[in-house]
Amino acid sequence: MKQLLVRTLMGILAIAGILWAADWLVWQGRSLAGKGDGTVTVGHFVVAPLKGGKEEYYPDGQLQVRCTRSLLPEGFPQAGAKPCWWLERNPVVFER
């Protein structure tokens, strides 16, 4: 039973490593072609803490946010930017 668990875990780690490497290679190819990054317009809100653990939200207009045309979210190859598909589905940024 223990051996099966170890093999399953190793398989999952191998698949995750292959997925990350493939995503990185595709992103690098797009970056070299000038299409690795994009921008998405998002709504920007400033959050102010109030007494009693409450918060008040102040709209602060819209921002152009840099994003990457990759599958995986922020990390080493994408220099900390979120993927464009994530920002397009979550177009609001809260600044606390």
C-alpha positions as CSV (number, residue, x, y, z in Angstrom):
1,M,0.0,0.0,0.0
2,K,2.8,2.4,0.9
3,Q,4.6,1.6,-2.4
4,L,1.5,2.4,-4.4
5,L,1.1,5.8,-2.6
6,V,4.7,6.7,-3.3
7,R,4.4,5.8,-7.0
8,T,1.1,7.8,-7.3
9,L,2.7,10.8,-5.6
10,M,5.8,10.6,-7.9
11,G,3.5,10.3,-10.9
12,I,1.5,13.4,-9.9
13,L,4.8,15.4,-9.3
14,A,6.1,14.2,-12.7
15,I,2.9,15.3,-14.5
16,A,3.0,18.7,-12.7
17,G,6.6,19.2,-13.7
18,I,5.9,18.4,-17.3
19,L,2.9,20.7,-17.4
20,W,5.0,23.6,-15.9
21,A,7.8,23.0,-18.3
22,A,5.4,22.9,-21.3
23,D,3.7,26.1,-20.2
24,W,7.0,27.8,-19.7
25,L,8.2,26.7,-23.2
26,V,5.0,27.9,-24.9
27,W,5.2,31.3,-23.0
28,Q,8.9,31.7,-23.9
29,G,8.0,31.1,-27.6
30,R,5.2,33.6,-27.4
31,S,7.5,36.1,-25.7
32,L,10.1,35.8,-28.4
33,A,7.4,36.5,-31.0
34,G,6.3,39.5,-29.0
35,K,2.9,38.0,-27.9
36,G,3.8,36.6,-24.5
37,D,2.3,39.5,-22.5
38,G,-1.0,41.4,-22.7
39,T,-3.0,44.0,-20.9
40,V,-6.5,43.8,-19.4
41,T,-8.7,46.6,-18.1
42,V,-9.8,46.0,-14.6
43,G,-11.8,48.0,-12.1
44,H,-9.8,49.3,-9.1
45,F,-11.2,49.7,-5.6
46,V,-9.5,50.9,-2.5
47,V,-10.5,49.2,0.7
48,A,-10.5,51.2,3.9
49,P,-10.8,49.4,7.3
50,L,-13.4,50.6,9.7
51,K,-14.2,49.9,13.3
52,G,-15.7,46.6,14.3
53,G,-13.8,44.7,11.5
54,K,-15.9,46.3,8.8
55,E,-14.6,47.6,5.5
56,E,-15.6,50.4,3.1
57,Y,-14.9,50.2,-0.6
58,Y,-14.0,53.3,-2.7
59,P,-14.0,53.0,-6.5
60,D,-10.8,54.3,-8.0
61,G,-11.5,54.0,-11.8
62,Q,-10.1,51.5,-14.1
63,L,-6.5,50.3,-14.6
64,Q,-4.6,48.6,-17.4
65,V,-2.9,45.6,-15.8
66,R,-0.1,43.6,-17.4
67,C,-0.8,39.9,-17.8
68,T,0.8,36.9,-19.4
69,R,-0.6,34.7,-22.0
70,S,0.2,31.5,-20.1
71,L,-1.7,28.7,-18.4
72,L,-0.2,28.9,-14.9
73,P,-0.5,31.8,-12.6
74,E,2.2,34.0,-11.2
75,G,5.6,32.5,-10.8
76,F,9.2,32.6,-11.9
77,P,8.9,32.5,-15.6
78,Q,6.1,35.0,-15.8
79,A,7.8,37.6,-13.5
80,G,4.9,37.7,-11.1
81,A,2.1,38.6,-13.5
82,K,-1.2,36.9,-13.5
83,P,-2.4,35.1,-16.6
84,C,-4.7,37.1,-18.9
85,W,-7.5,34.4,-18.7
86,W,-7.6,34.9,-14.9
87,L,-7.9,38.7,-15.1
88,E,-10.5,38.5,-17.8
89,R,-12.7,36.3,-15.5
90,N,-11.9,38.4,-12.4
91,P,-11.8,42.0,-13.6
92,V,-11.8,43.7,-10.2
93,V,-8.7,44.5,-8.2
94,F,-8.9,45.4,-4.5
95,E,-6.1,47.4,-2.9
96,R,-6.0,47.1,0.9
